[in-house]
Amino acid sequence: MSRLSDTFDTLRARGEKALGLFLTNGFPDPASTLPILRAVDAGGADFIELGMPFSDPLAEGLPIQRSSARALRQGVSMEDAFLTVERFRERSRTPVLLMGYVNPILRFGVRAFCRRAAASGVDGLILPDLPLEERGLLAGEARAAGLDLVSLIAPNTPEARVRAIDEATSGFVYAVSITGLTGSGLGAHEAVAAYLERARRLVARNPLLVGFGIRSHADALRLTGHTDGFIVGSALIEHVERMWDDASVPETEKLASVRRFAEALKRGPRAEGASTDA
């Protein structure tokens, strides 16, 4: 059993939905990434997606594009992501997945990348530009290293393809809520709900999580009736961007606000003092 599967089993037994939070490594600056990860962990994140900065993040909207560009300007490399996970692992067993794109992995070397990721404490990979037909590029090495390889589906994914993706995937299936970029608004509730209900029928092997466009606990409640959890990225990036760009706010308050952000997403407004500042 992996940390990720153990987490989903525990949440299922408790009747809870999983909360995944995304942060770009090296954002808002290399020294702040790890304290922010520890703050969202303390706030109740069930797993973390750590973004590997890339110059052309094709699935990302402006907030995550900005975070990637900001990290790259500060010289952040792929090795830095491994080091961040290693330091995070010193205090936490919360699952961490690396999210990024295939080209930098090919340049690093697939076998070397998978082994280095596993050795640092990474639990899985999410690669939006790796289609089902090309999974063979990484699947064998990821499996050998004990890494889950998550795949994405979208509202326009045919049913037969959803089933094939579920069969090939490990960890969970990532249901993109819209045919658009991260940071986009949610579509019509009825259409999104119908899509997720269909996905739930088709995804039988893996947990099903939904992401893109979720900014609040209310959004999560709307979308998790047919899923096992939800993922938030752009809203956290924007929150961090606002807080860290305000020099008048002490670092302790910045980190406290990130913890409250996670608590509010997981538990709702009843979390004491919580606000997503969306």
LINZI-V716921 format. One record per residue. N is the residue number from 1. PSI is psi as a letter, one per 40 degrees, with the letter a starting at -180 (999 if undefined). OMEGA is omega as a letter, one per 40 degrees, with the letter a starting at -180 (* if undefined). D_LAST is the distance of its C-alpha to the last C-alpha in whole Angstrom. Layout:
BEGIN
[[N/PSI/OMEGA/D_LAST] [N/PSI/OMEGA/D_LAST]]
END
This chain:
BEGIN
[[1/i/i/36] [2/i/i/34] [3/d/a/31] [4/d/i/28] [5/d/i/31] [6/d/i/31] [7/d/a/28] [8/d/i/27] [9/d/i/31] [10/d/a/30] [11/d/i/26] [12/d/i/28] [13/d/i/31] [14/e/a/28] [15/f/a/27] [16/i/i/23] [17/i/a/21] [18/i/i/20] [19/h/i/17] [20/h/i/17] [21/h/a/15] [22/h/i/16] [23/h/i/16] [24/h/i/19] [25/h/a/22] [26/e/i/22] [27/i/e/19] [28/e/i/18] [29/i/a/22] [30/d/a/24] [31/d/a/25] [32/e/a/21] [33/d/a/20] [34/d/i/23] [35/d/i/21] [36/d/i/18] [37/d/i/19] [38/d/i/21] [39/d/i/18] [40/d/i/16] [41/d/i/20] [42/d/a/20] [43/e/i/17] [44/e/i/18] [45/h/i/18] [46/d/i/21] [47/i/a/21] [48/h/i/20] [49/h/i/20] [50/h/a/21] [51/h/i/21] [52/h/a/24] [53/h/a/24] [54/i/a/26] [55/e/a/26] [56/g/a/26] [57/g/a/23] [58/d/a/24] [59/e/a/21] [60/i/i/18] [61/a/a/16] [62/d/a/16] [63/d/a/13] [64/d/i/16] [65/d/i/18] [66/d/a/18] [67/d/i/17] [68/d/i/21] [69/d/a/22] [70/d/i/21] [71/d/a/23] [72/d/i/26] [73/d/a/26] [74/e/i/27] [75/f/a/29] [76/h/a/28] [77/i/i/30] [78/d/i/30] [79/d/i/32] [80/d/i/29] [81/d/i/27] [82/d/a/30] [83/d/i/31] [84/d/a/27] [85/d/i/28] [86/d/a/31] [87/d/i/29] [88/d/a/27] [89/e/i/30] [90/d/a/31] [91/e/a/29] [92/i/i/28] [93/e/i/29] [94/h/a/25] [95/i/i/26] [96/h/i/25] [97/h/i/25] [98/h/i/25] [99/h/a/23] [100/a/a/25] [101/i/a/28] [102/d/a/31] [103/d/i/33] [104/d/i/32] [105/d/i/34] [106/d/i/37] [107/d/i/37] [108/d/a/37] [109/h/a/39] [110/d/a/38] [111/d/a/40] [112/d/i/39] [113/d/a/36] [114/d/i/36] [115/d/a/38] [116/d/i/36] [117/d/a/33] [118/d/a/35] [119/d/a/36] [120/e/i/33] [121/e/i/32] [122/i/a/30] [123/d/a/30] [124/i/a/29] [125/i/i/28] [126/h/a/26] [127/g/a/27] [128/d/a/26] [129/e/i/29] [130/g/a/31] [131/i/a/33] [132/d/a/35] [133/e/a/38] [134/e/a/37] [135/d/a/36] [136/d/i/40] [137/d/a/39] [138/d/a/37] [139/d/a/37] [140/d/i/41] [141/d/i/40] [142/d/i/36] [143/d/a/38] [144/d/a/41] [145/e/a/38] [146/f/a/37] [147/h/i/33] [148/i/i/32] [149/h/a/31] [150/i/i/28] [151/i/a/28] [152/i/i/26] [153/i/a/26] [154/i/a/25] [155/d/a/25] [156/e/i/29] [157/h/a/30] [158/i/a/34] [159/d/a/34] [160/d/a/37] [161/d/i/35] [162/d/i/32] [163/d/i/35] [164/d/i/36] [165/d/i/33] [166/d/a/33] [167/d/a/36] [168/e/a/36] [169/i/i/33] [170/i/a/32] [171/c/i/29] [172/i/i/27] [173/h/a/27] [174/h/i/23] [175/h/i/22] [176/h/a/20] [177/d/a/19] [178/i/i/20] [179/g/a/22] [180/a/a/20] [181/i/i/18] [182/i/i/15] [183/e/i/12] [184/i/i/13] [185/i/i/12] [186/i/i/14] [187/a/i/18] [188/h/a/20] [189/d/a/19] [190/d/a/23] [191/d/i/24] [192/d/i/21] [193/d/i/23] [194/d/i/26] [195/d/a/26] [196/d/i/24] [197/d/i/27] [198/d/i/30] [199/d/a/28] [200/d/i/29] [201/d/a/32] [202/d/a/33] [203/h/a/31] [204/d/a/34] [205/d/a/34] [206/i/i/31] [207/i/i/28] [208/h/i/25] [209/i/a/22] [210/i/i/19] [211/i/a/16] [212/h/i/15] [213/e/a/12] [214/h/a/10] [215/e/a/7] [216/i/i/8] [217/d/i/11] [218/d/i/12] [219/d/a/12] [220/d/i/14] [221/d/i/16] [222/d/a/17] [223/e/a/18] [224/e/i/20] [225/d/a/23] [226/e/a/25] [227/i/a/23] [228/e/i/24] [229/a/a/20] [230/i/a/17] [231/h/i/15] [232/h/i/12] [233/c/a/12] [234/d/a/10] [235/d/i/7] [236/d/i/9] [237/d/a/11] [238/d/i/8] [239/d/i/7] [240/d/i/11] [241/d/a/12] [242/d/a/11] [243/d/a/12] [244/e/i/15] [245/e/i/16] [246/h/a/16] [247/e/a/20] [248/e/a/20] [249/h/i/18] [250/i/a/20] [251/d/i/20] [252/d/i/20] [253/d/i/17] [254/d/a/15] [255/d/i/16] [256/d/a/16] [257/d/i/12] [258/d/i/12] [259/d/i/14] [260/d/i/12] [261/d/i/9] [262/d/i/12] [263/d/a/14] [264/d/i/11] [265/d/a/11] [266/d/a/15] [267/e/a/16] [268/i/a/13] [269/e/a/13] [270/e/i/16] [271/h/a/16] [272/h/i/17] [273/e/a/15] [274/i/i/12] [275/h/i/8] [276/e/i/5] [277/f/a/4] [278/999/*/0]]
END
